[in-house]
Amino acid sequence: MNDFIYDIPTKVYFGKDQLKNLGPELKKYGQRVLMVYGGGSIKRIGLYDKVMNEIKKSGLEVFELSGVKPNPSIESVREGARICKEKQVDVVLAVGGGSTLDCTKFIAAGAKVDFDPWDFFNDKWAPLTEALPILDVLTLSATGSEMDCGGVISNPATNDKIGRLEPVLQPKASFLDPTTTFTVSPYQTACGSADMMSHIIEVYFNMNEDFDMLDGFMEALMRNIVKYAPIAMKEPENYKARAELMWTGTWAINGFIDGGKRQAWSCHPMEHELSAVYDITHGLGLAILTPRWMEYCLDESNVDKYVQYAQNVFGIHGTDKMEVARKGIEALRNFLFGQLGLKSTLPQVGIDETHFDSMAEKAVKNGGTQHAFKPLAKEDVKNIYKMCME
């Protein structure tokens, strides 16, 4: 087990009646707020009015940036940073899901520099040492961006989708009310659950010495997703199911499960290239990729980890390790494509082999897959993409 430092300074307000604390939390950081959100869903469910009421009740001045899309674009980051500079914004508030939160983080950073925010991601990899304070009101359980210091931004002009982690991007406070997810569709609930599952799997499968306590915690998180995602899809206003998923999604990527483990991720860099070129839902791309990646990486040297996963997450036992391992992978496939009803191949979402070569090259370059659980070179990534064709 490696040495590590654990520090999560985000204050979480969890539950139905926590928005009353939003105004006072924002006021700690100044008087001028930029509220960032996506489409009209927060207005349809009444959340927009509730948030605005709390902001104005505290005597704060608010500006808005709407229209943030899934796989958030650098254009929205640029516009938000421009507004922050022009209006001398003190604090940035995200109201939405992971895309809105990711965009908000880099708006907050872009507001502090005099260069193009894309320089945070391109070959310049500009220093990112300052950001306006960030708060959020979460509306979708998926990415965990509400309690981590990272985000992913797309550049349609270059077909790039790149992530970055920096301590200054950690939200100061997050408001997690499961009732705000009651109107999330079964499809988006499924995609969000697949995203959470992949977050955990990316850390669970590693070649460091096992940390039993954290492995047990991750297994519990995965069992929670398997149990409650189908319930939330069938009973969208089931508070317990929504609450379980919301808190699980947060802990799947807030740094806690990473303790003592060191390796690069694989499925996320591969998926980033898919959604950069084809703009598919991130969780759906991960669902298609993750079982194939697990199958591709399985060998005699790591089979014990797969057996542990199959036994402790899906209750699969047997004497033949390889058979148990493969049954564990198949159980994941059945969960994602059977219980959650997600599409299972790339052709089903309109993707062919046209861009496999360039996507694989970028996944290795931008994502560091050569340092992952099982090192993946360009040809390995292409092979996994091809496995997703059928």
C-alpha positions in Angstrom: 0.0 0.0 0.0 1.4 3.4 -1.0 1.5 6.5 1.2 -1.2 9.0 0.5 -2.7 12.3 1.7 -6.5 12.5 2.0 -8.2 15.9 2.1 -11.7 16.7 0.9 -12.6 20.2 2.0 -16.1 20.2 0.4 -18.9 20.8 2.8 -22.0 18.7 1.9 -25.6 19.6 2.7 -27.5 16.4 2.1 -31.3 16.0 2.2 -34.6 17.6 1.3 -34.5 20.9 3.2 -30.9 22.1 2.8 -31.3 24.9 0.3 -32.0 27.3 3.1 -28.3 27.2 3.7 -27.4 28.2 0.1 -27.5 31.9 0.5 -25.3 32.1 3.7 -22.8 29.8 2.1 -22.6 31.9 -1.1 -22.3 35.1 1.0 -19.1 33.8 2.6 -17.4 34.4 -0.7 -18.8 37.7 -1.9 -21.9 39.5 -3.2 -21.9 38.8 -6.9 -22.8 35.3 -8.1 -22.7 33.6 -11.5 -25.3 30.8 -11.7 -24.5 28.2 -14.4 -27.0 25.7 -15.6 -28.0 23.6 -18.6 -31.4 23.5 -20.4 -34.8 24.1 -19.0 -35.1 21.1 -16.7 -34.3 23.1 -13.5 -37.1 25.5 -14.4 -39.6 22.8 -15.2 -39.0 21.1 -11.8 -39.1 24.5 -9.9 -35.5 24.3 -8.8 -34.5 27.5 -10.6 -37.1 29.5 -8.6 -36.0 28.0 -5.3 -32.3 28.7 -5.9 -33.0 32.2 -7.1 -35.2 32.9 -4.1 -32.4 31.7 -1.7 -29.8 33.8 -3.5 -31.9 37.0 -3.5 -33.1 36.4 0.1 -29.5 36.8 1.1 -29.2 40.1 -0.8 -26.8 38.8 -3.4 -26.6 39.9 -7.0 -26.9 37.1 -9.5 -25.9 36.7 -13.2 -26.7 33.7 -15.3 -25.1 31.5 -17.9 -27.5 28.9 -19.3 -27.3 26.3 -22.1 -24.4 24.2 -20.9 -24.7 20.9 -22.8 -23.7 17.3 -22.0 -20.0 16.9 -22.8 -19.6 20.6 -22.0 -17.8 22.7 -24.6 -14.9 25.1 -24.2 -17.2 27.7 -25.7 -19.4 27.7 -22.6 -16.3 28.0 -20.4 -15.0 31.0 -22.4 -18.4 32.7 -22.2 -18.7 32.1 -18.5 -15.2 33.3 -17.8 -16.0 36.5 -19.9 -19.1 37.2 -17.8 -17.1 36.7 -14.5 -14.5 39.2 -15.6 -17.0 41.7 -17.0 -19.4 41.6 -14.0 -16.6 41.1 -11.4 -18.2 37.9 -10.1 -17.1 36.7 -6.7 -18.4 33.2 -6.6 -19.7 30.7 -9.2 -22.7 28.4 -8.6 -23.4 25.3 -10.7 -27.0 24.0 -10.7 -27.2 20.8 -12.6 -25.4 17.5 -13.3 -21.8 16.7 -13.9 -21.5 18.5 -17.2 -22.7 21.8 -15.6 -20.3 21.2 -12.7 -17.3 20.5 -14.9 -18.0 23.6 -17.0 -18.4 25.7 -13.9 -15.1 24.6 -12.5 -13.2 25.8 -15.5 -15.2 29.0 -15.7 -14.0 29.7 -12.2 -10.4 29.0 -13.3 -10.8 30.9 -16.6 -12.0 34.0 -14.7 -8.6 34.2 -13.1 -6.4 34.2 -16.2 -5.8 36.4 -19.2 -5.4 33.6 -21.7 -7.8 31.2 -23.5 -9.1 28.6 -21.0 -8.3 25.9 -23.6 -4.7 26.4 -22.8 -5.5 24.5 -19.5 -5.9 21.4 -21.7 -3.9 21.7 -24.9 -0.1 21.1 -25.3 0.6 24.3 -23.3 -1.0 22.7 -20.2 -1.1 26.2 -18.6 -0.7 26.4 -14.8 -4.0 26.3 -13.0 -3.4 27.6 -9.5 -6.3 30.0 -8.9 -10.1 29.8 -9.3 -13.1 31.6 -8.0 -15.0 29.8 -5.2 -17.3 27.1 -6.6 -20.5 25.8 -5.1 -23.1 23.5 -6.6 -26.7 22.2 -6.4 -26.7 18.7 -7.8 -29.5 17.4 -10.0 -28.1 14.1 -11.4 -26.3 11.3 -9.7 -23.4 10.2 -11.9 -20.0 11.9 -12.3 -19.3 12.8 -8.7 -18.0 16.2 -9.7 -19.8 17.7 -6.7 -17.0 16.4 -4.4 -13.9 16.1 -6.5 -11.3 18.5 -7.9 -11.6 17.5 -11.6 -13.6 18.0 -14.7 -13.6 17.2 -18.4 -14.1 19.7 -21.3 -14.7 19.1 -25.0 -13.4 21.1 -27.9 -15.6 20.4 -31.0 -13.1 22.3 -33.2 -10.4 19.7 -32.5 -12.5 16.7 -31.5 -10.7 16.6 -28.2 -12.2 15.8 -24.8 -9.7 16.2 -22.0 -9.9 16.1 -18.2 -7.8 17.8 -15.5 -7.6 17.6 -11.8 -6.4 20.5 -9.7 -7.0 21.2 -5.9 -8.4 24.7 -6.6 -11.3 23.2 -8.5 -12.7 21.5 -5.4 -16.2 22.8 -4.6 -16.5 24.7 -1.4 -20.0 23.4 -0.7 -22.4 21.0 -2.4 -26.1 20.7 -2.0 -27.4 17.1 -2.5 -31.1 16.7 -2.4 -32.3 13.4 -3.8 -35.7 14.9 -4.6 -34.1 16.9 -7.4 -33.4 13.7 -9.2 -37.0 12.4 -9.1 -37.6 13.7 -12.7 -34.4 12.1 -14.1 -35.4 9.7 -16.9 -34.8 6.0 -16.6 -32.3 6.3 -19.4 -30.2 9.0 -17.7 -30.5 7.1 -14.4 -29.1 4.1 -16.1 -26.3 6.0 -17.7 -25.4 7.7 -14.4 -25.3 4.4 -12.6 -23.0 3.0 -15.3 -20.7 6.0 -14.8 -20.5 5.4 -11.1 -19.9 1.7 -11.6 -17.0 2.5 -13.9 -15.5 5.0 -11.5 -15.2 2.3 -8.9 -14.0 -0.4 -11.2 -11.2 1.8 -12.5 -9.8 2.0 -9.0 -10.8 -1.5 -7.8 -8.8 -3.2 -10.5 -5.2 -2.2 -9.9 -1.9 -4.0 -9.5 -0.9 -2.4 -6.2 -1.1 -4.4 -3.0 -4.8 -4.8 -2.0 -6.2 -2.5 0.7 -8.8 -4.8 2.3 -10.8 -2.0 3.9 -11.1 0.0 0.8 -11.8 -3.0 -1.4 -14.7 -3.9 0.9 -16.0 -0.3 0.7 -15.8 -0.4 -3.1 -17.6 -3.7 -3.2 -20.4 -2.3 -1.0 -20.7 0.7 -3.3 -21.0 -1.5 -6.4 -23.6 -3.7 -4.7 -25.5 -0.6 -3.8 -25.6 0.5 -7.5 -26.7 -3.0 -8.6 -29.5 -2.9 -6.0 -30.8 0.6 -6.2 -30.4 1.6 -9.9 -33.2 -0.7 -11.1 -35.5 0.5 -8.3 -34.9 4.2 -9.1 -35.7 3.5 -12.8 -39.0 1.8 -12.0 -39.9 4.0 -9.0 -38.4 7.4 -9.9 -39.8 9.1 -6.7 -38.4 6.4 -4.4 -36.5 8.6 -2.0 -34.3 5.9 -0.5 -33.2 4.6 -3.9 -32.4 8.1 -5.2 -30.6 9.0 -1.9 -28.5 5.7 -2.0 -27.5 6.4 -5.6 -26.7 10.1 -5.0 -24.4 9.4 -2.0 -22.8 6.4 -3.7 -22.0 8.5 -6.8 -20.3 11.1 -4.6 -18.1 8.5 -2.8 -17.2 6.7 -6.0 -14.9 9.4 -7.1 -14.2 11.9 -4.2 -10.7 10.4 -3.6 -11.5 8.2 -0.6 -11.3 4.9 -2.5 -8.0 5.9 -4.1 -6.0 5.8 -0.9 -2.8 3.8 -1.3 -3.6 2.9 -5.0 -1.7 4.3 -7.9 -2.6 3.7 -11.5 -4.0 5.4 -14.6 -7.5 4.8 -15.7 -8.4 3.1 -19.0 -12.1 3.1 -19.7 -12.5 6.8 -19.2 -9.8 7.9 -21.6 -11.2 5.5 -24.2 -14.7 6.8 -23.7 -13.6 10.4 -23.8 -12.5 9.9 -27.4 -15.8 8.2 -28.3 -17.9 11.1 -26.9 -15.5 13.7 -28.3 -16.0 12.5 -31.8 -19.6 11.2 -31.6 -21.0 13.2 -28.6 -22.7 10.2 -27.0 -23.7 10.1 -23.4 -20.6 9.5 -21.3 -22.2 6.8 -19.1 -23.5 4.9 -22.1 -20.0 4.8 -23.6 -18.6 3.6 -20.4 -21.2 0.8 -20.2 -20.3 -0.4 -23.6 -16.5 -0.3 -23.0 -16.1 -1.5 -19.4 -17.0 -5.2 -19.7 -14.9 -5.5 -22.9 -12.0 -3.9 -21.2 -12.3 -6.3 -18.2 -12.4 -9.2 -20.6 -9.4 -8.0 -22.6 -7.3 -7.5 -19.4 -8.1 -10.8 -17.8 -5.2 -13.3 -17.5 -3.7 -15.7 -15.1 -1.7 -12.9 -13.4 -4.7 -11.0 -12.2 -7.5 -13.6 -12.1 -7.7 -13.5 -8.3 -8.9 -9.9 -8.4 -11.7 -10.8 -10.8 -12.7 -13.7 -8.6 -12.8 -11.4 -5.6 -15.0 -9.0 -7.6 -17.3 -11.8 -8.8 -17.7 -13.3 -5.3 -18.2 -10.1 -3.3 -20.2 -8.0 -5.8 -22.4 -10.6 -7.6 -22.2 -13.6 -5.2 -20.6 -15.9 -7.8 -18.6 -18.8 -6.5 -16.8 -21.9 -8.0 -13.5 -23.8 -8.1 -12.4 -22.8 -11.6 -11.0 -19.3 -11.2 -11.2 -18.4 -14.8 -14.8 -19.5 -15.0 -15.7 -17.5 -12.0 -13.9 -14.4 -13.4 -15.8 -14.7 -16.7 -19.1 -15.1 -14.9 -18.4 -12.0 -13.0 -17.8 -10.0 -16.2 -21.0 -11.6 -17.7 -22.9 -10.5 -14.5 -21.9 -6.9 -15.1 -23.0 -7.2 -18.8 -26.4 -8.5 -17.6 -26.7 -5.7 -15.2 -25.8 -2.9 -17.7 -27.6 -4.2 -20.8 -30.3 -6.4 -19.2 -31.5 -4.7 -16.0 -30.6 -1.2 -17.0 -31.5 -1.7 -20.6 -28.6 0.2 -22.1 -27.4 -0.4 -25.7 -24.6 -2.9 -25.7 -22.6 -2.2 -28.9 -21.1 0.8 -30.7 -23.1 0.2 -34.0 -26.3 0.5 -31.9 -25.3 4.1 -31.1 -24.2 4.9 -34.6 -20.4 4.4 -34.3 -18.3 2.5 -36.8 -14.6 1.9 -37.1 -13.8 5.0 -39.1 -12.0 6.9 -36.3 -10.7 4.0 -34.2 -7.1 4.7 -35.2 -7.0 8.4 -34.2 -9.2 7.8 -31.1 -6.9 5.1 -29.9 -3.8 7.3 -30.4 -5.4 10.1 -28.4 -6.6 7.8 -25.6 -3.0 6.7 -25.1 -1.5 10.2 -25.4 -4.1 12.1 -23.3 -5.2 9.4 -21.0 -2.0 7.5 -20.1 -3.5 4.1 -20.7 0.1 2.7 -21.0 0.3 3.0 -17.2 -3.0 1.4 -16.3 -4.1 -1.8 -14.6 -3.0 -3.7 -17.7 -0.8 -1.3 -19.8 -2.6 -0.5 -23.1 -0.9 0.7 -26.2 -2.6 2.1 -29.2 -3.3 -1.3 -30.8 -4.7 -2.6 -27.5 -7.2 0.3 -27.4 -8.2 -0.4 -31.0 -8.8 -4.0 -30.2 -11.1 -3.1 -27.3 -13.0 -0.7 -29.6 -13.4 -3.5 -32.0 -14.7 -5.9 -29.3 -17.5 -3.3 -28.8 -18.7 -3.7 -32.3 -20.7 -6.9 -31.6 
